[in-house]
Every structure is written in structure tokens, then in C-alpha cells.
Amino acid sequence: MAGLLMQVSGSGAQSWLLRVRVGDKRREIGLGPFPEISLAKAREKATEAKEAIRKGIDPVETRKAARSALLASQRQGLTFIEAFEKYAAKKLPELTTERYRSQWKATVEKYAFPELGGMLVQDITRDDILRILHPIWETRTETATKVRQRVEKTLDYAKAAGHRTGDNPAAWRGNLELALSAPSKIAPKENYPALQIDDAARWWADLQSREGIGSKALAFQALTAARSGAVRFATWDEIDLGARLWTIQPGRTASKIPPTGKTHRVPLTETMIELLNTLPRMGDLLFTAPRGGSLSDATLGKAMRTIHEADVAKGGTGYLDAKTKAQAVPHGLRSCFRVWVTERTNFDGDMAEIALAHMVGSKVRQAYDRSDMIEKRRAMMDAWGHFLRAGKSEVPE
């Protein structure tokens, strides 16, 4: 056949070559090695190449394009496990404790990896997501919700990195919400066991009899009605004793205030300042763990539990939630404060919500109402401190 040649390299290797003109270019098209490609097969491949040329196709350019497409596909190919590990490497440093980091990964590894792990992220569909969620959605709703959110974020990461296109099959709004029951309907959130207001003064007296940084942090949490994380990661540069303010910036660790949220200011009463003045200055944190670093959430929980168990041991009832009869926990101090405002005072409910760092009113109202009523809230928190100490809802002289 015209143009079909046997090429012999310096090492003695033999291969088939087709010399042919493509348009105004001369091409040398490799047809494969001999003897793997026989003479008959080489002639067949040469005939196919010449037929393509007659149709206006350049076999060399076609081969280059195919190779480029293959390489691009291989670069784009990323399994879900690989995508999750890459996303986790960026996400985990944001989480505050090793235990939480471990739990964060474990939910995805347990529920998503068996089905999605080896799949390319570009191939994952809505049906694949539903296949991992359906078995646990009704029975383990909170866990299933977290799995869905973390899978969604992983696929968002993969898309941003160029490994998939199109809508996110794990998205909730306009997608999975049409196939799954709303989490709030099938697994409504339970309130944290709260300290009863009639037990507050007795509990406060028991707390004051205890030493240790955990007890002091718990006392500060009770006085400020703040979240545990806000207290545990509070720093001295957030405290202005002259202005009697504790200022928590948006996005601060464990504050529960998103980076796009509003600065939260806490008015400091004399009782709070007295407590702060008893703290040793051991670094940036107000409350430093004995071995350094921040206190764990378990430290405050243990202080609360110890007080409860000590009261039971001496014949008391302990400190139980009024409805569930479960032992009160640190976060339940916020509920106790809110019930006190409603049932024992005339303070405005919105002030209590602001003190709890909750959003108040509609988005329109939030946009226009810039006041956080700091001085009025100072009077409210002073009265709350007096209630804890004396069991009476009176502002001290």
C-alpha cells in the first residue's frame, strides 16, 4: 500500500508508519508496533486513515484532541472520598475541639462513604443522595441533617475546584425539601434542661461555695446569660472595665455570631466586675484551663453536675428541669434567665432577647433598629444578679 512503511529504531524496535499528505501538510501517522500490529492490521488502519483524510479529517489532530480530552477528564476526575478529604483539610481547623473534629468527619465516613465514597463527584446525582438519607431521615433526623449539609458542602467545594458542574444534588431548598420531610416537623429540637427559677438562689449559693476556674466560669455564664462557648473563649481584650462592657465581635470562636452578624455587647455589672477581678491573668483568655488553653464545655458541665449531685447527697432534690426532670445543664441557665424576665419582672422581652444574643423582630426592623439598649440592659442584668444572690426580683439599692 502506498505510504505504508516499516520503521526501525536504533534499538531495533519495529513499528508501522503511514506517510501521507493531509491538505498542504505531510504527515507521518504511527499505526502501532510490529509484531503486535500485523501487516494485515496495519493495512486496515492505513485504509481507515486515508478514508478519514478524504472526508477532510486530520487523523493526527483528531488523535491529539482525543488525548487532550482524556487528560482533561482524568484531571477532573475526583472521587467523593478525595473531595471530602480536601474539603475537610480546610474545614477542620475552624472547629474548636478534637472531639468535635472527629465527630464531624465520622458522620460522613459512616453514612456517606459506603454509597458515595468511590464515586466521581461529577457522577453523583440526587438519587444517590436520597439513597444515603432515606434510611436515617426519620429515625436519626439530626444526624441525617448534618450528613446532608456536609455532603452539600463537599460537592460545593468540588464544583468550585472544577471537578463537577450543574446544581448541587444535596441542596435542600428547591431540591431535597421536595422529597424529605422538614427536620423540624419530624424531630423538633428539645430545650436544654433548665434551672428552675425557684431553685436559682439556692443553686447560686451552692456554686459560690465551690472553688476552681470551672465554677468561676459557670458563675460568669449565669450572671451574663451568655452561651458557654462565648464565656470559655472570652479574652481580656474584649473586656473594657472602664466602660463596663464585654464586646464580642462577629465570627469570634464559639460565639455563635456569624461573621456577617452584629457585634454583641454585654453590660458588666458590679457583681460581674468583682468576679473578673478575682481571676488570675494567665494569658489572653479570661478563663484558662489548668494545663493552659480554653476550658472545655465538659468542664462547665461537670461543675453543674457536681453541684446537683452534692445537693442530692445531702438529702436535697438537686437541680432539675421543671418539665423533663432531667438535671439542669449550663445552657439551661439562659432559659432560667428568660423565664425570670417574663414571669418575675416588667423588663421588656426584646431586651431579654438581645441579652441572649438572639435576633429581634423582622429583617426590616433589624436593619433600622441599631440600638442594643445597653444601659437599660445593665439595669436588667443587675436585677438578675440580685435575684440569683437573694432570690428576689428587686434591684438592689
Secondary structure in CASP SS format (residue, H / E / C, confidence):
PFRMAT SS
TARGET T0000
AUTHOR 0000-0000-0000
METHOD secondary structure of the structure
MODEL  1
M C 1.00
A C 1.00
G C 1.00
L E 1.00
L E 1.00
M E 1.00
Q E 1.00
V E 1.00
S C 1.00
G C 1.00
S C 1.00
G C 1.00
A C 1.00
Q E 1.00
S E 1.00
W E 1.00
L E 1.00
L E 1.00
R E 1.00
V E 1.00
R E 1.00
V E 1.00
G C 1.00
D C 1.00
K E 1.00
R E 1.00
R E 1.00
E E 1.00
I E 1.00
G E 1.00
L E 1.00
G E 1.00
P E 1.00
F E 1.00
P C 1.00
E C 1.00
I C 1.00
S C 1.00
L H 1.00
A H 1.00
K H 1.00
A H 1.00
R H 1.00
E H 1.00
K H 1.00
A H 1.00
T H 1.00
E H 1.00
A H 1.00
K H 1.00
E H 1.00
A H 1.00
I H 1.00
R H 1.00
K C 1.00
G C 1.00
I C 1.00
D C 1.00
P H 1.00
V H 1.00
E H 1.00
T H 1.00
R H 1.00
K H 1.00
A H 1.00
A H 1.00
R H 1.00
S H 1.00
A H 1.00
L H 1.00
L H 1.00
A H 1.00
S H 1.00
Q H 1.00
R H 1.00
Q H 1.00
G C 1.00
L C 1.00
T E 1.00
F H 1.00
I H 1.00
E H 1.00
A H 1.00
F H 1.00
E H 1.00
K H 1.00
Y H 1.00
A H 1.00
A H 1.00
K H 1.00
K H 1.00
L H 1.00
P H 1.00
E H 1.00
L C 1.00
T C 1.00
T C 1.00
E H 1.00
R H 1.00
Y H 1.00
R H 1.00
S H 1.00
Q H 1.00
W H 1.00
K H 1.00
A H 1.00
T H 1.00
V H 1.00
E H 1.00
K H 1.00
Y H 1.00
A C 1.00
F H 1.00
P H 1.00
E H 1.00
L H 1.00
G C 1.00
G C 1.00
M C 1.00
L E 1.00
V H 1.00
Q H 1.00
D H 1.00
I C 1.00
T C 1.00
R H 1.00
D H 1.00
D H 1.00
I H 1.00
L H 1.00
R H 1.00
I H 1.00
L H 1.00
H H 1.00
P H 1.00
I H 1.00
W H 1.00
E C 1.00
T C 1.00
R C 1.00
T H 1.00
E H 1.00
T H 1.00
A H 1.00
T H 1.00
K H 1.00
V H 1.00
R H 1.00
Q H 1.00
R H 1.00
V H 1.00
E H 1.00
K H 1.00
T H 1.00
L H 1.00
D H 1.00
Y H 1.00
A H 1.00
K H 1.00
A H 1.00
A C 1.00
G C 1.00
H C 1.00
R C 1.00
T C 1.00
G C 1.00
D C 1.00
N C 1.00
P C 1.00
A C 1.00
A C 1.00
W C 1.00
R C 1.00
G C 1.00
N C 1.00
L H 1.00
E H 1.00
L H 1.00
A C 1.00
L C 1.00
S C 1.00
A C 1.00
P H 1.00
S H 1.00
K H 1.00
I H 1.00
A C 1.00
P C 1.00
K C 1.00
E C 1.00
N C 1.00
Y C 1.00
P C 1.00
A C 1.00
L C 1.00
Q C 1.00
I H 1.00
D H 1.00
D H 1.00
A H 1.00
A H 1.00
R H 1.00
W H 1.00
W H 1.00
A H 1.00
D H 1.00
L H 1.00
Q H 1.00
S C 1.00
R C 1.00
E C 1.00
G C 1.00
I H 1.00
G H 1.00
S H 1.00
K H 1.00
A H 1.00
L H 1.00
A H 1.00
F H 1.00
Q H 1.00
A H 1.00
L H 1.00
T H 1.00
A C 1.00
A C 1.00
R C 1.00
S H 1.00
G H 1.00
A H 1.00
V H 1.00
R H 1.00
F C 1.00
A C 1.00
T E 1.00
W H 1.00
D H 1.00
E H 1.00
I E 1.00
D E 1.00
L C 1.00
G C 1.00
A C 1.00
R C 1.00
L E 1.00
W E 1.00
T E 1.00
I E 1.00
Q C 1.00
P C 1.00
G C 1.00
R C 1.00
T C 1.00
A C 1.00
S C 1.00
K C 1.00
I C 1.00
P C 1.00
P C 1.00
T C 1.00
G C 1.00
K C 1.00
T C 1.00
H E 1.00
R E 1.00
V E 1.00
P E 1.00
L C 1.00
T C 1.00
E H 1.00
T H 1.00
M H 1.00
I H 1.00
E H 1.00
L H 1.00
L H 1.00
N H 1.00
T C 1.00
L C 1.00
P C 1.00
R C 1.00
M C 1.00
G C 1.00
D C 1.00
L E 1.00
L C 1.00
F C 1.00
T E 1.00
A C 1.00
P C 1.00
R C 1.00
G C 1.00
G C 1.00
S E 1.00
L C 1.00
S C 1.00
D H 1.00
A H 1.00
T H 1.00
L H 1.00
G H 1.00
K H 1.00
A H 1.00
M H 1.00
R H 1.00
T H 1.00
I H 1.00
H H 1.00
E H 1.00
A H 1.00
D H 1.00
V H 1.00
A H 1.00
K C 1.00
G C 1.00
G C 1.00
T C 1.00
G C 1.00
Y C 1.00
L E 1.00
D C 1.00
A C 1.00
K C 1.00
T C 1.00
K C 1.00
A C 1.00
Q E 1.00
A C 1.00
V C 1.00
P C 1.00
H C 1.00
G H 1.00
L H 1.00
R H 1.00
S H 1.00
C H 1.00
F H 1.00
R H 1.00
V H 1.00
W H 1.00
V H 1.00
T H 1.00
E H 1.00
R H 1.00
T C 1.00
N C 1.00
F C 1.00
D C 1.00
G H 1.00
D H 1.00
M H 1.00
A H 1.00
E H 1.00
I H 1.00
A H 1.00
L C 1.00
A C 1.00
H C 1.00
M C 1.00
V C 1.00
G C 1.00
S C 1.00
K H 1.00
V H 1.00
R H 1.00
Q H 1.00
A H 1.00
Y H 1.00
D C 1.00
R C 1.00
S C 1.00
D C 1.00
M C 1.00
I H 1.00
E H 1.00
K H 1.00
R H 1.00
R H 1.00
A H 1.00
M H 1.00
M H 1.00
D H 1.00
A H 1.00
W H 1.00
G H 1.00
H H 1.00
F H 1.00
L H 1.00
R H 1.00
A H 1.00
G C 1.00
K C 1.00
S C 1.00
E C 1.00
V C 1.00
P C 1.00
E C 1.00
END
